[in-house]
Amino acid sequence: MSRLPWQADAWQQIRREFGQLPNAWLFTGPAGIGKRAFAESVARALLCESPTSEQDACGHCQACHWLDAGSHPDFRLLSPDGEEEGEAKGPTRKLPQIKVEAVREVIDFAHLTAHRGGRRVVLVDPAEAMNLQAANALLKILEEPPANVLFLLVSHAHARLLPTIKSRCRQFPLTAPDRDTALAWLDEQGVANAEAELALHGGSPLFEHDPAEAALRRDFVAALATPSLAAALSIAEQVDKQKQPLALPLSWLAKWLSDLAGLRLAGHIRYYPDQQAVLSGLAERVDPAALLACYDRVLALIPFGHHTLNVRLQLEALLMDYLKLFAARRAG
């Protein structure tokens, strides 16, 4: 993906830093705003053999052609993507990781002589996917980097990175586009229900649209909208049958509870504006303290959303907590 329309100001800022490159940049910000695309633009510009006056890649030289083909000898991508080659594609409950073996391969690459006699670039995305061994291995080369090697780290959750890694990088925060810019871009991409989808993704316009996942989400929201034991058990079974990780329904439930709390306490809704009438009716029925306690329990599980838990049992327990919000109110 090329650099995105809302990144023009960020590009003007970073190109002024090309004259004094760091050993590593750390691009931070929420998921889905185009940090990977921005980092790839930096890599392309720095490897291009005939950059423009704006420091953009020319798109025509041998280096640009190699990058387009994914075969530039002086560029490496370090990512969990593709680490499970040979396995059937589809939903997975395994936490994607960048392992130490992959980092060691990149370290070997960094110590080689550049094929084109210039710099080499390593892109790590997302950096928080490195397990502890991998992070420590990368830290060693960041502490003593070879000449003319630039590391570009992308992070959606930089608080999870080792403080020592962050201290070795020049941090470059990126922000989400404003709502109108994001909606215009989504419309250009032909995304259906762009306004609702953008709200659900917290204003971040880059997300994968999976029709099966969208259908499951609609069923899940319908179960939350009409809370009952039968609906809760049915949707938990449905999620489990589709082999979805707990992280997915956890995210949907957390956003639903956030909107319930927002409406109950401040008349504000963020993630499900198309469900405002239903949420408003439900918000009137819940005790704020119990609602916030339920929300906290969901948030506490989010870091474990890709662990090999019994998803059905975990989800059933969470949905039972959700049902109690309304049972307690009726009893009162």
C-alpha positions as CSV (number, residue, x, y, z in Angstrom):
1,M,0.0,0.0,0.0
2,S,1.3,3.5,-0.9
3,R,1.4,6.4,1.5
4,L,-2.1,7.5,2.4
5,P,-3.7,10.9,1.7
6,W,-3.8,12.0,5.4
7,Q,-0.1,11.4,5.8
8,A,1.1,14.4,3.8
9,D,2.0,16.6,6.8
10,A,3.8,13.7,8.5
11,W,5.8,13.1,5.3
12,Q,6.9,16.7,5.2
13,Q,8.0,16.4,8.8
14,I,10.0,13.1,8.4
15,R,11.6,14.0,5.1
16,R,13.3,16.9,6.8
17,E,15.0,14.3,9.1
18,F,16.5,12.3,6.2
19,G,19.6,14.4,6.4
20,Q,20.4,13.0,9.8
21,L,19.0,9.5,10.0
22,P,18.7,7.6,13.3
23,N,19.6,4.0,13.6
24,A,16.0,3.2,14.2
25,W,12.6,4.9,13.9
26,L,9.6,3.8,15.9
27,F,6.3,4.6,14.3
28,T,3.5,4.6,16.9
29,G,-0.3,5.1,16.9
30,P,-3.5,3.1,17.0
31,A,-4.0,0.2,14.7
32,G,-5.6,0.8,11.3
33,I,-4.3,4.3,10.6
34,G,-1.6,3.4,8.0
35,K,1.7,3.2,10.0
36,R,2.9,0.2,7.9
37,A,2.2,2.1,4.7
38,F,4.1,5.1,6.0
39,A,7.0,3.0,7.1
40,E,7.1,1.3,3.7
41,S,7.2,4.8,2.0
42,V,10.2,5.7,4.2
43,A,11.9,2.4,3.2
44,R,11.2,3.0,-0.5
45,A,12.4,6.6,-0.4
46,L,15.7,5.6,1.3
47,L,16.4,2.7,-1.0
48,C,15.4,4.6,-4.2
49,E,18.3,5.4,-6.5
50,S,16.7,8.6,-8.0
51,P,14.4,10.1,-5.3
52,T,12.3,13.2,-6.2
53,S,12.8,16.6,-4.8
54,E,10.2,15.8,-2.2
55,Q,12.3,12.7,-1.1
56,D,9.7,10.4,-2.6
57,A,10.7,7.2,-4.4
58,C,10.9,7.7,-8.1
59,G,9.0,4.5,-8.9
60,H,11.2,3.8,-12.0
61,C,14.7,2.8,-10.9
62,Q,15.9,-0.8,-10.4
63,A,15.5,-0.5,-6.6
64,C,11.9,0.6,-6.9
65,H,11.2,-2.3,-9.3
66,W,12.7,-4.7,-6.9
67,L,10.6,-3.3,-4.0
68,D,7.5,-3.6,-6.1
69,A,8.3,-7.2,-6.8
70,G,9.1,-7.9,-3.1
71,S,12.7,-8.9,-4.0
72,H,14.9,-6.0,-3.0
73,P,18.2,-7.6,-1.7
74,D,18.8,-4.8,0.8
75,F,15.3,-4.8,2.4
76,R,13.9,-7.2,4.9
77,L,10.4,-7.4,6.5
78,L,10.1,-8.9,9.9
79,S,6.5,-9.8,10.6
80,P,4.4,-12.7,12.0
81,D,2.8,-12.9,8.6
82,G,3.7,-16.1,6.8
83,E,5.5,-17.7,9.8
84,E,3.0,-20.6,9.7
85,E,3.5,-21.5,6.0
86,G,1.9,-24.7,5.0
87,E,-1.0,-24.5,7.5
88,A,-4.5,-24.1,6.3
89,K,-5.7,-20.5,6.2
90,G,-8.6,-19.4,8.3
91,P,-9.4,-18.1,11.8
92,T,-6.7,-19.0,14.3
93,R,-6.5,-18.8,18.1
94,K,-2.8,-18.7,18.2
95,L,-1.1,-15.4,19.1
96,P,0.9,-14.3,16.1
97,Q,4.6,-13.9,17.2
98,I,7.9,-12.8,15.7
99,K,10.3,-15.4,17.0
100,V,14.0,-15.2,17.9
101,E,15.0,-17.3,14.9
102,A,13.5,-14.7,12.5
103,V,15.3,-11.9,14.3
104,R,18.6,-13.8,14.1
105,E,18.2,-14.1,10.3
106,V,17.7,-10.3,10.1
107,I,20.8,-9.7,12.3
108,D,22.8,-11.8,9.8
109,F,21.4,-9.8,7.0
110,A,22.2,-6.5,8.7
111,H,25.9,-7.5,8.9
112,L,26.2,-8.3,5.2
113,T,27.5,-5.8,2.7
114,A,24.7,-3.9,0.9
115,H,24.0,-5.4,-2.5
116,R,23.8,-1.9,-4.1
117,G,26.6,-0.4,-2.0
118,G,24.1,1.8,-0.1
119,R,22.0,1.3,3.0
120,R,19.9,-1.6,4.1
121,V,16.5,-1.3,5.7
122,V,14.7,-3.6,8.1
123,L,10.9,-3.1,8.7
124,V,9.5,-4.8,11.9
125,D,5.7,-4.9,12.0
126,P,4.2,-5.0,14.6
127,A,7.2,-4.7,16.9
128,E,5.1,-5.8,19.9
129,A,4.7,-9.2,18.2
130,M,8.3,-10.1,19.1
131,N,8.4,-12.5,22.0
132,L,10.9,-11.7,24.8
133,Q,13.8,-13.7,23.3
134,A,13.3,-12.0,19.9
135,A,13.0,-8.5,21.5
136,N,16.2,-9.1,23.4
137,A,18.0,-10.2,20.3
138,L,16.9,-7.1,18.4
139,L,17.9,-4.9,21.3
140,K,21.5,-6.1,21.0
141,I,21.8,-5.0,17.4
142,L,20.0,-1.7,18.1
143,E,22.7,-1.0,20.8
144,E,25.5,-1.7,18.3
145,P,24.0,-1.2,14.9
146,P,26.1,-1.8,11.8
147,A,26.8,1.2,9.5
148,N,24.1,2.1,7.0
149,V,21.4,-0.1,8.4
150,L,18.1,1.5,9.3
151,F,15.5,-0.2,11.4
152,L,11.8,0.8,11.0
153,L,9.6,-0.4,13.9
154,V,5.9,-0.2,13.6
155,S,3.9,-0.5,16.9
156,H,0.1,-0.4,17.7
157,A,0.8,-0.8,21.4
158,H,4.3,0.7,22.1
159,A,3.7,0.5,25.9
160,R,4.2,-3.3,25.4
161,L,7.7,-2.8,24.0
162,L,10.8,-3.1,26.2
163,P,11.8,0.4,27.5
164,T,15.3,-0.3,26.3
165,I,14.1,-0.8,22.7
166,K,12.1,2.4,22.8
167,S,15.1,4.3,24.1
168,R,17.2,3.2,21.1
169,C,14.6,4.5,18.6
170,R,13.6,7.9,17.4
171,Q,9.9,7.9,18.1
172,F,7.5,9.2,15.4
173,P,3.8,9.3,16.4
174,L,1.2,9.0,13.6
175,T,-2.4,10.0,14.0
176,A,-5.7,8.9,12.6
177,P,-7.3,11.0,9.8
178,D,-10.3,13.3,10.7
179,R,-13.7,11.7,10.2
180,D,-14.5,13.4,6.9
181,T,-11.2,12.4,5.3
182,A,-11.6,8.8,6.6
183,L,-15.1,8.5,5.3
184,A,-14.2,9.9,1.9
185,W,-11.3,7.4,1.6
186,L,-13.6,4.5,2.6
187,D,-16.2,5.6,0.0
188,E,-13.4,5.5,-2.6
189,Q,-12.5,2.0,-1.6
190,G,-16.2,0.9,-2.0
191,V,-16.6,0.0,1.7
192,A,-20.3,-0.7,2.5
193,N,-21.8,1.0,5.6
194,A,-18.6,3.1,5.8
195,E,-19.9,5.4,8.6
196,A,-20.9,2.5,10.9
197,E,-17.7,0.5,10.1
198,L,-15.5,3.6,10.8
199,A,-17.2,4.1,14.1
200,L,-16.8,0.5,15.1
201,H,-13.1,0.7,14.4
202,G,-12.7,3.7,16.5
203,G,-12.1,6.1,13.6
204,S,-9.3,4.1,12.1
205,P,-10.1,3.5,8.4
206,L,-7.8,0.6,7.6
207,F,-9.4,-2.7,8.4
208,E,-10.0,-6.0,6.7
209,H,-13.6,-6.7,5.7
210,D,-14.4,-10.4,6.1
211,P,-18.1,-11.1,5.2
212,A,-18.3,-14.1,7.5
213,E,-16.8,-12.1,10.4
214,A,-19.2,-9.2,9.7
215,A,-22.2,-11.7,9.7
216,L,-21.0,-13.2,13.0
217,R,-20.7,-9.7,14.5
218,R,-24.2,-8.8,13.4
219,D,-25.5,-11.9,15.2
220,F,-23.4,-11.1,18.3
221,V,-24.7,-7.6,18.5
222,A,-28.3,-8.9,18.0
223,A,-27.7,-11.2,21.0
224,L,-26.5,-8.2,23.1
225,A,-29.4,-6.1,22.0
226,T,-31.9,-8.6,23.3
227,P,-30.2,-10.1,26.3
228,S,-31.4,-13.6,27.1
229,L,-29.9,-16.9,28.3
230,A,-30.9,-18.6,25.0
231,A,-29.3,-15.9,22.9
232,A,-26.1,-15.9,25.0
233,L,-25.6,-19.6,24.8
234,S,-26.4,-19.7,21.1
235,I,-24.0,-17.0,20.1
236,A,-21.2,-18.5,22.3
237,E,-21.6,-21.8,20.4
238,Q,-21.6,-20.0,17.1
239,V,-18.4,-18.2,17.8
240,D,-16.8,-21.4,18.9
241,K,-17.9,-23.3,15.8
242,Q,-16.3,-20.7,13.6
243,K,-13.0,-21.2,15.5
244,Q,-12.7,-17.5,16.2
245,P,-10.3,-16.4,18.9
246,L,-11.7,-14.9,22.1
247,A,-10.2,-11.6,21.1
248,L,-12.9,-11.0,18.5
249,P,-16.0,-11.2,20.7
250,L,-14.1,-9.6,23.5
251,S,-13.5,-6.5,21.3
252,W,-17.2,-6.4,20.2
253,L,-18.4,-6.8,23.8
254,A,-16.0,-4.2,25.2
255,K,-17.1,-1.6,22.7
256,W,-20.8,-2.4,23.4
257,L,-20.2,-1.9,27.1
258,S,-18.2,1.2,26.5
259,D,-21.2,2.7,24.6
260,L,-23.6,1.6,27.3
261,A,-21.5,3.4,29.9
262,G,-21.1,6.4,27.7
263,L,-24.8,6.7,27.2
264,R,-25.6,6.0,30.9
265,L,-23.1,8.5,32.3
266,A,-22.6,11.2,29.6
267,G,-25.1,10.7,26.8
268,H,-22.2,9.8,24.5
269,I,-21.9,6.9,22.0
270,R,-18.8,6.0,19.9
271,Y,-18.7,2.5,18.4
272,Y,-22.3,1.6,17.6
273,P,-24.1,4.7,16.5
274,D,-26.5,2.7,14.3
275,Q,-27.6,0.9,17.5
276,Q,-28.2,4.1,19.5
277,A,-32.0,3.5,20.1
278,V,-31.4,0.0,21.4
279,L,-28.4,1.0,23.5
280,S,-30.3,3.9,25.0
281,G,-33.1,1.6,26.1
282,L,-30.6,-0.9,27.7
283,A,-28.6,1.9,29.4
284,E,-31.7,3.0,31.3
285,R,-31.9,-0.5,32.8
286,V,-28.4,-0.9,34.2
287,D,-26.7,0.2,37.4
288,P,-23.7,2.3,36.5
289,A,-21.4,0.7,39.1
290,A,-22.3,-2.9,38.0
291,L,-21.8,-1.9,34.3
292,L,-18.4,-0.4,34.9
293,A,-17.4,-3.5,36.9
294,C,-18.5,-5.8,34.0
295,Y,-16.6,-3.6,31.6
296,D,-13.4,-3.9,33.7
297,R,-13.7,-7.6,33.8
298,V,-13.9,-7.7,30.0
299,L,-10.9,-5.4,29.6
300,A,-8.8,-7.6,32.0
301,L,-9.3,-10.5,29.6
302,I,-8.3,-8.7,26.4
303,P,-4.5,-9.4,26.8
304,F,-5.4,-13.1,26.8
305,G,-7.7,-12.9,23.7
306,H,-5.4,-15.2,21.6
307,H,-4.4,-17.7,24.3
308,T,-5.7,-21.2,23.9
309,L,-8.5,-20.8,26.3
310,N,-11.8,-22.7,26.1
311,V,-13.4,-19.9,24.1
312,R,-17.0,-21.1,24.5
313,L,-16.8,-21.4,28.3
314,Q,-15.0,-18.1,28.6
315,L,-17.6,-16.3,26.4
316,E,-20.5,-17.9,28.1
317,A,-19.2,-16.7,31.5
318,L,-18.7,-13.2,30.1
319,L,-22.2,-13.1,28.6
320,M,-23.7,-14.4,31.9
321,D,-22.1,-11.4,33.6
322,Y,-23.7,-9.2,31.0
323,L,-27.1,-10.7,31.6
324,K,-26.8,-10.1,35.3
325,L,-26.7,-6.4,34.6
326,F,-30.3,-6.5,33.6
327,A,-31.4,-9.2,36.1
328,A,-30.0,-7.1,39.0
329,R,-31.9,-4.0,37.8
330,R,-35.2,-5.9,37.6
331,A,-34.7,-7.4,41.0
332,G,-34.0,-3.9,42.4
